[in-house]
Amino acid sequence: MVPRINSASVQGIEGWLVEVEVTLAPGIPNLSIVGLPDTAVKESADRVSAAIRNANLELPLQRITINLAPADIKKEGSAFDLPIALGILSANGLIKEESFKDVLILGELSLDGRVKPVRGVMSIATMARDRKISSLLLPLENVAEASVVEGINIYPIATLPEALDFLNGDLEIAPYRSIDPLNTLQGNQYEIDLSDVKGQHQVKRALEITASGGHNILLIGPPGSGKSMLAKRIATILPDLTLDEAIETTKIHSVLGLLKNGVGLVTARPFRAPHHTISDAGLIGGGRFPMPGEVSLAHNGLLFLDELPEFKRNVLEVMRQPLEEEEVSISRASASVTYPANFTLVSAMNPCPCGYKNDPQRECHCSAMQIRKYVSKISGPLLDRIDIHIEVPALKYKELSSEASGEPSAQIRKRVEAARKIQLQRFQGERNFFNSGMTNRQLKKYCVLDEAGRNIMSLSMEKLGLSARAHDRILKVARTIADLAGEENILAEHVAEGIQYRSLDRDTWF
């Protein structure tokens, strides 16, 4: 008899079905695992042996061979401990082979037989549902995550003997039932709000445009002007995650083991703010066995890069692929994987090396050459992918001491949601969903200017020294401004406002 138990592994953020086969043969007692196991899987032999003995169960005194099929895919992690242990017990006659029919089993074993949580359960549960597998046996800490996927029974398992009794029908475990995931996604409450920020009305307007059209934004201002404070509050004006977005975001966090125990779903849009000392592998993802980086953890949310020129040049350059294609492809000798990376880039920088260019209160001692060298740390191709450059001036005492509160985030979010609804209708059936991702064909179709708009654009290109690459960015931003105003056509005033958000493209900056 060769018991076959369904288990699973994760490649990228997708689950792969793995069949655990167990056979016993006469000879010196030994337990070997084949099928391209990594170190953690090879060490499973010692954990399983100890867990079976310490749970007062009989370990066969024979040659035990475990095969993880398909054998040409690398197997990682400790999730195979429980199915391997149950397969050995079945081969020894303690579990009927038919008990494993239509069941998928995951779990790491401690030496005393307790079942510990594993990574990537959301991806595996989705794969199991698609393959019509009806039941999952999982560690207790993972059931909330898996139960978000409808159409599959989730059974929590705490110990190896408990799993044995359940499969033999000696123990009844009720399937886990979670609350409706859609309810958890509605009306996220934030401790911060845009109304907390004094003044900065023009910057807040730029943030509203950013959130509405999915535009990347660069905040430029002296130290202490509130750039980080403003960036953190963009999430408060973004629409709630849809269920599909939440599941895909949860898969990424689950693969890295970032979900807290009992948390089944990422309900708020991610906000990631890596330090400028991060490596390119940390930002994009990588490693010997590829894992997601910060750009993927920011999927469906925001990636905030503070002090943008301080990041290493090669780190910034590798962001060009995810900004353009909304995904990251990583190739290694062991595997090639693709991770989603559809995020809004929010970045901040000082206007010059000392930070006080154009500051009325502090004198700047930087020369034009120093400023140019500082700004040029951000390459043209990367800057070309940032639609909005907005200056964040230092506030005066009168503004800081004002008791008046600004417009709350909830009110701004309503306008953002209305503008996004217009874009979803406009791009129905297209690859992109937001104005920021419009192709040249779409620009010609949806961004037609009247004579007044063309005159303003022409005059600005000549008088302000705007670069050619700024032209399309201005059109995309103007399209979003028109959507916020509920206008079908782009008017001259929308073009004029869009031109204001291209600070670094002006010759006068230097």
N, C-alpha and C positions, 0 to 999 in steps of 0.2 A: 504494500500500500504506500502510495506517495501522496500525502496531503498537499493540497494546493490552496493557498490563502491569498486573497486579494489585499494588496497594500498599495502604496503610491509613493512617488517621489515628485520633486518640483524641478522643472527646467525653465529658467527665467521666472515668470510668474504663472506658468501654466502647469497643471497637474498631469502626471504620467502614471498610467496604471502599471504596477509592478506585481508579478506573481511570485509568491514565496513558495518554493517547493522543498520538501524535506524527505530525506531517505535515510534509513538505518541499514548498516551492514556489519557483519561480524568483523572483529579485529580489535586492536588496541583502542580504548576509549579516546575519542578525539572529536572536536567540533570545528569544521571548516566551512567558510563562506566563500562562494564563488559568484561571478556575475558582475565584475568591475566594481567591487566595493571600495569606498575610501577608508581612511583610517578609523573614523568614527563607526562605520559599519563593521569593520574587522574586529574592533574592540567589543562589538555586541556579543561575541561568543562568550567572553568572560562575564559580562553583565547578566546575560540570559542564564548561564550555568549557575551563578550565585543566586539569582532570583528564584529559580526553580527549587534549588535545595533549601533556601531560607523560607520558602513558602510551604515547606513540608510536602513537596511533591517529588515524584521519582524521576530522576534523570537517567535515561538509558545508558548502560555501560557498554556502548557500542560506538562504531565510527558513524558520526552524524555529519551528513553533507547537506548544506543549505545552498540552493541556487536561487538567485534573484534574476528573474527573466522580465524583459529581454536582456540578454547578456552583453549587448553592445552599447548600452547606455550607462554612464557613470552614476553610481548610487551614492548619495551623500546623507549624512545626518544619522540621528539615533531613532528615527520613527519606526524602524523595522524590528526593534527589540520585541515588542509584544506579539506581532504575527509570527516571528521566528519561534518564540517560546511556545505559543499555542500550537504551531506546526509540529514541534518536537513532542509535545504532550499527545497530540493526535496520532503521530506515528507510533507512539508507545501504547496506543489503545485507550487513552483517557478521554478522547473527544471523538465523536462520530464525524467522518469526513463531510457528510451532507450538511452538517451544522454551519459550514463556511459558505454555503451557497448564497449568492446575492448579498454578501456582506463584505465590507471593506474595513480593515483594521489598521489602526495606527497607535503608536505610543512608545515612549522611552521607559525602560524599567530601571528602577533603583535596585540596589543589591538585596533589599528586604522584600522585593516583589511589588512595591508601590508603582503606580503608573504615573509618569510625569509628562508635562505638556511638550508639544513639538511645534515646529514652525510650518508655515505654508498651508494651514488647514483650510482656509477659505478657497484657495486654488484647487485643492484636492476635492473638497465637497462639490464644487462646481463641475469638475471633471466627472465625479461619480454620478451626479444627477444626469449629465449628458449621456453617460454610458448605461443609463437605466438601472444602476445599482440602487437597491431600495434602502439599505441600512448602513450606517457607519458606527463602529465602536471606537470611541475616542477618549482621551484623558478628560477628566472632569473640567479642567481649566480651559479646554478648547471647544466645549460644546456650544457656548454662546456665539462664538464666531461662526461655526459650521451651520448653526440653526437658522442663520439669515437666508441660506439657500433653501428655497422651497422645493417640495416634492421628494424629500428624503427623510428617513427616520434617523434621529441622532440618539445614541445610547451612551450615557456617561459611564466610564469604567474607572474605578479607583485602585484596584489591586489585581494582580494576576489570578488569584483564586476566584475573585468575583467574575472575571471574564470567563474562566473555566466553567463555573456554575451556570452563568447566563447561557452560554452556548449549549450546555447539556440540558437546559430547560429546568434546572433545579433552583434558579433564582429569577424572579420577574423584575425587570427594570422598565419603568415607563419611559417612552420617548420624550426627549426634552422639547419643551415648547417655549419659544421666545415671544416677546411682545412684537407687535407689528413694526417692522423696521422703518416703514414710511413715517410713523409717528415720531420716531427718534430723530428724523432728519428735518422736521418742521420747526421753524422759529428758534434757531440757536441763539442763546443768550451770551453776550460778550461782556466782560468786565470793563472793557475799554470802549470808547465811542469817539467819533469825529468831533462831537460837540465839546470834547475836553480840550481841543486845540484852539488857542486864542488866535484871532486874526487869520492870516494866510488864506484869504478867500480865493485868490487866483489859483493857489496850489490845490486847494480842495476841489476846485472846479476841474483841474487837470486829473486829479485822482478819480473823480466821477467819470470822466471820459475814458480813462484807463480801464476802469471796472466794466464800463458799458461795452467797449469794443475789443477787449482783450489786448490792449496795446501795451507794449513794454515801455517803461518810463525810467528816466534818469533825473534824480533830484540833485540840484547843484546849489550849495549854500555853505556859509561859514560854520565853524563848530558851534554847537548850541542853538542853531536856528530851528531845530525840531524835525530834521529829516527822518531820523529813525522813528520818532513818535508818530509822524504822519504815515510812514510806510506800514507800521504795525496795524494801523487802523483801516487799511484798504480792505482787509478781510471782512470787516464789519458791514461793508456796503455791497458785498458780493452776494448773489442769490444762493439759496441753500443747495447743497448737493442733491442731485437726483439719485435714485436707488442704484442705477447702473454705474454712475460716477463713484458712489460710495463703495460699492463692491470692488471696483477696479482699484481704487485707492487703498482699500483694506488689504487686498492681495499683496501689494508692494510692502506695506508695513508688516504683514504677517510673515512674509518670506524672511525678513530681517529680525523677526522676533520682537517687534516694538509694540505689539498690542499688550495692554495690561490685562491681567487675569480678570475674567468676567466681562471684558469689553468685547462685544461681537462685531462692532462696525465703527469705522471712522466716520463721525457725523459732521465734523466741521472741516471746511477747506483747509488744507495744510498751509502752514507758514514756516518756511525753512530759512534760517539765517546763518549760513556757515561762516567761520572766521576766514580772514583773508590769507591765512597761512595754509589753507586746505590744499591738498594735492589734486592733480587732475583725476586720479582714480577715485578719490573721495568725492569729488564733485560729480563726475560722470558715471562712476561705477567701474568695477573691475576686480582685480585680484586673481589669484591662481584659479579659483573657481568663481567665475563672474557673479558679482552681487550688485544690487542697485546702489546708485549714488544719490547725492542730494537733489539732482535735477529730477530724478524719478520719485523721490520722496515728496517733492513739491508738485507732483502730478495732480491736475485739477485744482491747484492752488497757487501760491505765491512763492517765488524764490527771491529773497532779499540779499543783495550783495552790497554791504556797506563798505565805504572807502574803496570804491571800484579800482582806481589806479594802483592800489597796493597789492592787488592779486597778481600772481605771477602771470607773465604773458602767455605761456603755454596752457595755463589753466583756463584763462579766458577764451583762448582760441578754440579749445575743444567744445565749447558751448555752441559753436556755430551750427553743428548738425542738429542738436535737439531744438534749437530756436527755429530752424528752418523746417525740419521734418516731424517735430513733435514726438520723437522717439530716439532711443540710443541703441546702437548696435555694438556689441562687444564680442570680439573674437579672441579666443585663447586656444592653446593646444588641446585642452580638455573639453571645451565646448564653445559654441557660438550662440549667444542669446540676444534678444531684443527686449528692451524695457520701454514702456510708455513714458513720455516726458512732455506732456502738454501743460505748460505752466506759464504764468505771467511773470516776466522778469521786472523786478523793482530794484533799482540800484541807486546809490548815493555817492557823492564825492564832494570834495572841497573845490572851489573855483580856481585855486592856485596852490602851490606848495605850502605857503604859510596859512592859507585859508581865508584871507581877508580882502580879496579883490572885490571892489565895488561896495565894500562895507563902509558906511558913513561914519561909524564910530571908531574904527581901527584902521591904521595905515598899512597898506600892502607894500612890501619892499621887493616883490618879485619882478624880474624883468620880463619882457615879452617872450624872450627866448626860453626862460625858465618855465613860464606858463605853457608855452607851446610844447615843450618837452614833457611836461607833466600830463597834459591832456592827451598827447600822442601815445601814452602808455596803453590807451584804449585804441585798438586797431580800427581802421576804417570799416572793414567788413562787419565787425561786431557792432560798431556805432550805427552802421546802416540798418541793423535789425532792431534798433531802439526808436520807436515812433515819436516819443515825447521827451523833450529836454525842457525842464522847468526850473527857474531860479527860485530858491527858498531864502528870502531875505531875513536878516536878523530882526526880531521884533523890537519895537520901541517900548519904553516903560508904560506909556499910556495904554497900549494894546494889552500888555501883560497884566496890568492891574484892573482892566475892565471887568465888570461883573456880568456883562452880557454873554450869554452862551450861544454857541453857533448852532447850525442846523444839525439835528440828530441823525445818526447813521441810518435809522429805520426809514426816515423820510427820503433820504438820498437813494436808499436801496430800491424803493418803489420805482423811481425814475430809471434806475439801472435795469431793473427787470423788464420794464416796458420797452426800453431800447433793445435789449437782447431778444425779446419776443419778435420785434420787427426783423432782426437779423436772421433768426431761425426760419422765418417765413421766406425771407429773401433768398437764402442759400439752401432751401429745401432740395434735397437730392444732390447737393454738392459735397465736396470733401471737407471744406472748412465751414465753420459755424459763425465766425466773427469777422468784422470788417478788417481786423489786423491781418488776416490771412488771405486777403483777396489777391488773386492772380492778375496778370496784366490784362487778360481777357475780361475778367470781372471788373477791373478798374474802368475800362472803356465802356462797359455796359452800365455800371451803377454809379459812376462818378463823373457824369457829364456836367460841365460848367456852363453857365450862361455867359454872355459877353462881359458883364461886370466882374464875374468871378475870374474869367480868363485875364482881364486887364490887371486885376489885383495880383494875380499869380505872376504875370509877366513883369510887372513893376517890382515886385519883391525879389524875384530872381536877380534882377539887374542892380537894384539899389542896395539891397542888404547883403549881396554876395552869397546868396544861398547856393549850395551845391546842387548838382543835377540829381543826386541820390535823394535829396530832400523832397523832390517834387511828388513822388508817389506816396511818401509818408504823409505829407500834408493832405493829399487827397483822401487817404484812408481815415485820418483823424477828422477831416471835415465831414466825411460821410457819417461818422459816429455823432458828431455835433448836431448834424441835421436830424439824425434819428432821435436824439434826446429832445430836440425841439418839435418832433412829430412832423417834420417836413419831408415830403417825397423827393424833392429836388434839393441839390446843394446850392445855397445862396451865397452871395458875395460875403456876407457877414460871417458865414461858417468858414469860408476860406481864410478870411482875415484872422479869425481866432486860431485856426490851425497853424498859421504862419508864426504866431507868437510862441509856439511850443517847439521851436527849432533853434535854441540858443547857440549850441555848439557849431552850427553850420554857418554862422555869420562871421564874416571877416573881421567885424568890429570886436569880436570876443578877445582877440589877441592884441 
